[in-house]
Amino acid sequence: MTDARAYFDWNATAPLCDAARDAMVAALAATGNASSVHAEGRAARALIEKARAEVAALVGAEPKNVTFTSGGTEANALALTPAIETRSERAPRDKLFVSAVEHPSVRSGGRFGSVTELPVDTDGRVQLAPLPQLLSAAQRPLVSVMLANNETGVIQPIAEIAAIVHAANGLLHVDAVQGPGRIACDIEALGADLMTVSAHKIGGPQGAGALIRRGDIHIAEPLIRGGGQERNTRAGTENVAAIAGFGAAAAETKQRDPARIAAMRDELEAELRQITPEIVVFGAHVARLPNTTLFALPGAKAETAIIAFDLNGIAASSGSACSSGKVQPSHVLAAMGVDPALAMGAIRLSIGPTTNSNDVGMLLSAWRKIAPGLSKGRGIAA
């Protein structure tokens, strides 16, 4: 087992960036409760409001429309409720539609009794043609479609989906946790009514996220009650240090270079194909996140591959990191019609701003060593 390590699991969580760490350390020195009116409380409140403005700027929203949560999962649960009102319509949403490739926190349906899945094509994109007919089954639909898939990196045509949803008198929620710092995430340009973002996907701390609203959207029934925090939308004393780190990470994403990351990913995929020409890269022919590669080697098992990578100093994953550490069949690949045997071998590599050529070299060296045994069902090479 090697002592050197290379990290290829940025979609699961990004390393904490220096700006976020510094902001958190400074916030931890603050004493006051942000709901208190004395000077110490006002100082804590100022840290939260600064972060609120920074997170709002990340997606082109108004700060007043940012509600801080404990993470993306809670933000999704907060959004998926019938009790969403607009200034012009106070009636509840009567039906929830989600794409077949959504994160489990969306597929669970939030506070709706049932969920209708929207079909995707073989690349994992929502099929637009049947969408108007599907939505006609509801009077006031709520639709949830992620901006980019956490496993494949495939980007959804959100603006087109938003137009169809709004024509059906619906509202659109977008789980955008994988987007900021990688692709454009302007809430107005996308037409999203609600948007979820998460701190630890962009170099902030784990345990902080936000639900962001556009226009006059109002959630009439909060998920967590018992206090007036977050403008009566999310009760509970705010996690000041985590929120401050979230804001600092959001501000830093403007300095990132997605084009450089995309070039590195393309070079990595080309080298993987040269070593093992038979690999399948999922979503390779459509727009994807610049940092994400999901691939499979026929005959290989993902669990064996991930262990072998780990023993060779490489942190990779089989897809979503939200299944208690278990390697499970991917519902995303199943929805895309991928053969189950091939899907069981899917390996996700995701890179970030600090990934360098040495990291890529380590991964390719490890792949040369372990791939022959994987394709033949042999043991782990370390």
C-alpha atoms as one frame of an Amber mdcrd trajectory, in Angstrom:
protein
   0.000   0.000   0.000   1.412   3.385  -1.026   1.854   6.364   1.318   1.339
   8.934  -1.466  -2.294   9.882  -2.118  -4.197  11.522  -4.971  -7.790  12.708
  -4.531 -10.312  12.045  -7.311 -13.585  12.355  -5.393 -14.387  16.086  -5.561
 -18.052  15.406  -6.425 -18.443  13.689  -3.055 -16.744  16.511  -1.175 -14.165
  19.108  -2.140 -11.155  19.690   0.112 -11.675  22.629   2.444 -10.203  25.712
   0.794  -7.925  28.114   2.680 -10.399  30.990   2.501 -13.155  28.891   4.077
 -10.849  27.609   6.795  -9.703  31.123   7.670 -13.282  32.423   7.767 -14.355
  29.570  10.035 -11.482  30.067  12.466 -12.324  33.759  12.703 -16.024  32.988
  13.218 -15.262  30.487  15.965 -13.724  33.346  17.948 -17.083  35.153  17.926
 -19.086  34.744  21.125 -22.587  35.979  20.436 -25.760  34.280  19.285 -26.812
  35.784  15.953 -30.344  36.322  17.301 -29.153  38.439  20.226 -29.396  42.238
  20.015 -26.202  43.074  21.894 -22.888  43.842  20.207 -21.669  40.251  20.288
 -24.896  39.031  18.732 -24.772  41.708  16.061 -21.208  40.663  15.195 -22.331
  37.063  14.666 -25.298  38.286  12.609 -22.960  40.335  10.427 -20.944  37.208
   9.580 -24.106  35.416   8.505 -25.365  38.286   6.389 -21.973  38.656   4.703
 -22.066  34.970   3.812 -25.678  35.293   2.634 -24.639  37.978   0.147 -21.689
  35.870  -1.048 -23.834  32.768  -1.579 -26.515  34.828  -3.319 -23.889  36.255
  -5.678 -22.790  32.714  -6.512 -26.072  32.152  -8.400 -27.168  35.718  -9.190
 -29.882  35.808  -6.538 -31.028  38.372  -3.977 -29.546  37.826  -0.485 -33.003
  37.991   1.124 -33.943  34.855  -0.847 -31.168  32.689   0.621 -32.119  30.310
   3.441 -29.229  28.522   5.132 -29.671  24.835   5.962 -27.524  21.974   7.243
 -26.691  20.903   3.683 -28.078  20.027   0.273 -30.263  17.192   1.525 -32.109
  19.437   3.968 -32.424  22.170   1.345 -34.012  19.661  -1.042 -36.410  18.462
   1.664 -37.351  22.068   2.443 -38.080  22.755  -1.226 -40.174  19.662  -1.908
 -43.395  20.690  -0.213 -46.894  21.370  -1.529 -46.916  24.536   0.609 -45.111
  26.789  -1.866 -46.886  30.052  -2.548 -46.390  32.925  -4.936 -47.792  36.432
  -4.687 -50.328  35.617  -7.389 -51.245  32.098  -6.256 -51.635  30.844  -2.674
 -52.979  27.391  -3.577 -50.678  24.440  -2.793 -48.740  22.468  -5.362 -50.786
  19.380  -6.203 -48.219  17.006  -7.759 -44.460  16.427  -7.707 -42.434  15.385
 -10.738 -38.732  14.482 -10.521 -36.312  13.196 -13.109 -35.338   9.527 -12.960
 -31.689  10.452 -12.299 -32.166  12.700  -9.263 -30.231  12.458  -6.027 -31.911
  10.168  -3.432 -32.839  13.201  -1.322 -35.060  14.379  -4.183 -36.327  10.949
  -5.235 -37.666  10.502  -1.686 -40.293  13.133  -2.515 -39.994  15.406   0.479
 -43.444  16.138   1.900 -45.380  14.879  -1.113 -47.291  11.612  -0.781 -46.195
  10.341  -4.174 -43.682  11.138  -6.907 -43.962  10.888 -10.687 -40.673  10.179
 -12.433 -39.731  11.956 -15.643 -37.967   9.689 -18.151 -34.450  10.385 -19.428
 -32.703   9.411 -22.655 -29.699   7.100 -22.966 -27.384   9.994 -22.060 -29.357
  10.747 -18.896 -31.063  13.953 -20.038 -34.735  14.594 -19.346 -36.850  13.871
 -22.410 -38.466  17.175 -23.341 -41.043  15.958 -25.885 -43.325  14.082 -23.440
 -42.917  16.644 -20.653 -45.938  18.898 -21.456 -48.272  15.908 -21.570 -46.926
  14.500 -18.312 -47.333  17.831 -16.527 -50.912  18.186 -17.766 -51.884  15.643
 -15.104 -51.475  18.404 -12.494 -52.962  21.864 -12.062 -50.021  23.309 -10.116
 -47.048  20.968 -10.557 -43.746  21.191  -8.751 -40.882  19.812 -10.841 -37.400
  18.972  -9.578 -34.530  18.432 -12.018 -30.853  18.617 -11.089 -28.543  20.990
 -12.936 -25.836  18.374 -13.439 -25.729  14.742 -12.395 -23.450  13.871  -9.514
 -22.494  10.510 -11.048 -22.191  11.105 -14.807 -21.710  14.887 -14.787 -24.337
  15.198 -17.552 -25.885  18.681 -17.665 -29.654  19.036 -17.989 -31.320  21.547
 -20.356 -32.701  23.490 -17.412 -33.751  26.649 -19.259 -35.811  24.608 -21.728
 -37.337  22.571 -18.908 -38.174  25.753 -16.992 -40.062  27.160 -19.978 -42.175
  24.013 -20.251 -42.841  23.898 -16.508 -43.887  27.540 -16.333 -46.187  27.092
 -19.334 -47.912  24.352 -17.316 -48.450  26.714 -14.355 -45.684  24.924 -12.479
 -42.632  25.777 -10.426 -39.143  24.363 -10.959 -36.693  23.312  -8.259 -33.099
  22.709  -9.332 -30.601  20.744  -7.256 -27.482  22.621  -8.358 -24.968  21.377
  -5.798 -22.541  20.110  -8.455 -22.636  23.247 -10.592 -21.072  26.308  -8.926
 -17.465  26.906  -9.885 -17.794  24.446 -12.771 -20.602  25.728 -15.009 -22.885
  28.778 -15.138 -25.478  28.718 -12.334 -27.398  31.983 -12.697 -30.844  31.372
 -11.225 -32.496  33.978 -13.457 -30.928  32.726 -16.684 -31.839  29.134 -15.852
 -35.402  30.064 -14.915 -35.284  28.063 -11.675 -37.770  29.071  -9.006 -35.894
  27.287  -6.218 -32.258  26.191  -6.199 -30.216  24.042  -3.820 -26.497  24.633
  -3.237 -24.068  23.030  -0.793 -20.903  24.288   0.884 -18.767  21.166   0.822
 -19.080  20.740  -2.936 -17.248  24.047  -3.516 -14.527  23.919  -0.879 -16.611
  24.987   2.092 -17.322  22.929   5.220 -19.564  19.910   5.454 -22.849  20.626
   7.214 -23.879  23.853   5.470 -26.133  24.410   2.489 -28.797  26.753   1.216
 -32.141  26.844  -0.526 -32.371  29.885  -2.772 -35.635  31.311  -4.086 -36.329
  33.521  -7.072 -38.893  36.306  -7.224 -41.848  36.109  -4.864 -41.637  32.413
  -3.983 -42.578  31.697  -0.357 -42.492  28.408   1.574 -45.539  28.584   3.798
 -44.703  25.547   5.951 -41.072  25.344   7.124 -39.499  21.936   7.524 -38.029
  22.863  10.936 -40.170  25.025  13.228 -39.735  26.549  16.635 -37.924  29.814
  16.036 -37.846  32.815  13.758 -34.394  32.276  12.295 -33.784  32.514   8.548
 -36.769  34.789   8.102 -39.090  32.171   9.631 -38.141  29.601   6.994 -35.711
  27.435   8.993 -35.783  27.448  12.784 -32.720  26.861  14.939 -29.584  28.724
  15.933 -27.469  29.231  12.833 -24.127  27.448  12.460 -22.177  30.697  12.201
 -18.736  29.190  11.556 -19.958  26.818   8.841 -22.017  29.543   7.180 -19.027
  31.909   7.224 -16.913  29.212   5.590 -19.649  28.636   3.020 -19.659  32.307
   2.090 -15.866  32.454   1.781 -15.841  29.389  -0.480 -18.628  30.872  -2.608
 -16.622  34.056  -3.115 -13.549  32.064  -4.111 -15.288  30.074  -6.861 -15.033
  33.128  -9.130 -11.274  32.544  -9.346 -11.552  28.990 -10.721 -10.710  27.949
 -14.265 -13.187  25.336 -15.580 -11.465  25.265 -18.981  -8.206  24.058 -17.440
 -10.067  21.392 -15.498 -11.949  20.248 -18.615  -8.682  19.920 -20.542  -7.244
  17.781 -17.735 -10.335  15.577 -17.686 -10.207  15.094 -21.467  -6.532  14.162
 -21.290  -7.265  11.733 -18.471 -10.049  10.061 -20.452  -7.846   9.793 -23.541
  -5.132   8.077 -21.506  -7.618   5.694 -19.902  -8.864   4.719 -23.365  -5.313
   4.165 -24.551  -4.620   1.814 -21.647  -7.993   0.043 -21.882  -9.690   0.780
 -25.238 -12.749  -1.219 -24.215 -13.862   1.150 -21.443 -17.211   2.933 -21.707
 -17.402   6.593 -20.644 -20.985   7.458 -19.776 -22.416  10.707 -21.181 -19.287
  11.285 -23.260 -21.206  12.691 -26.233 -23.251  15.358 -24.432 -22.468  18.370
 -22.258 -20.982  17.329 -18.923 -19.390  18.944 -15.930 -15.785  19.733 -16.864
 -14.435  17.746 -13.920 -16.378  14.467 -14.044 -15.703  11.080 -15.637 -17.906
   8.047 -15.007 -16.557   4.987 -16.794 -16.733   1.208 -16.678 -14.474  -1.597
 -17.810 -16.531  -4.584 -19.019 -16.173  -7.479 -16.613 -14.909  -5.339 -13.729
 -16.644  -4.789 -10.396 -16.666  -1.256  -9.001 -16.158  -2.351  -5.399 -13.001
  -4.262  -6.303 -11.720  -1.379  -8.425 -12.276   1.222  -5.686 -10.454  -0.904
  -3.103  -7.596  -1.483  -5.545  -7.370   2.231  -6.291  -7.340   2.997  -2.577
  -4.507   0.543  -1.938  -2.592   2.317  -4.694  -3.140   5.773  -3.178  -6.133
   6.879  -5.253  -9.411   8.111  -3.732 -12.219   7.391  -6.203 -15.850   6.319
  -5.919 -18.568   4.335  -7.632 -20.931   7.309  -7.941 -23.054   8.914  -5.240
 -21.441   9.198  -1.804 -24.799   9.187  -0.005 -25.390   5.459   0.498 -23.617
   4.881   3.835 -20.415   3.844   2.128 -22.062   0.983   0.265 -21.389   0.215
  -3.389 -24.863  -0.210  -4.862 -26.290  -0.455  -8.382 -26.710   3.010  -9.863
 -30.293   4.137 -10.383 -28.874   6.775 -12.735 -27.343   4.216 -15.090 -30.449
   2.034 -14.815 -32.606   4.978 -15.940 -30.232   5.462 -18.882 -30.779   1.859
 -19.948 -27.219   0.719 -19.209 -26.723  -3.039 -18.968 -26.750  -3.958 -15.247
 -23.532  -5.979 -15.527 -21.695  -2.991 -17.011 -23.279  -0.577 -14.511 -21.932
  -2.649 -11.603 -18.427  -1.721 -12.759 -18.960   2.056 -12.951 -16.137   4.136
 -11.435 -16.388   7.890 -10.915 -13.362  10.155 -11.100 -13.934  13.811 -10.237
 -11.215  16.436 -10.117 -10.884  20.010  -8.892  -8.847  23.209  -8.938  -5.875
  21.723  -7.097  -5.692  18.492  -9.110  -2.390  18.430 -10.999  -0.456  16.361
 -13.523   1.256  14.390 -10.765  -2.141  13.282  -9.466  -3.205  12.209 -12.948
   0.073  10.353 -13.404  -0.499   8.457 -10.155  -3.982   7.456 -11.229  -2.897
   6.264 -14.658  -0.025   4.300 -13.139  -2.447   2.620 -10.761  -4.888   1.872
 -13.584  -2.180   0.188 -15.656  -1.476  -2.049 -12.689  -4.995  -2.969 -11.649
  -7.012  -2.970 -14.900  -5.795  -6.339 -16.280  -6.889  -8.150 -13.131 -10.196
  -6.295 -12.912 -11.343  -7.247 -16.389 -10.615 -10.911 -15.700 -12.171 -10.978
 -12.258  -8.892 -11.542 -10.442  -7.838 -10.142  -7.080  -6.678  -6.712  -5.995
  -3.278  -5.423  -7.111  -1.482  -3.152  -4.667
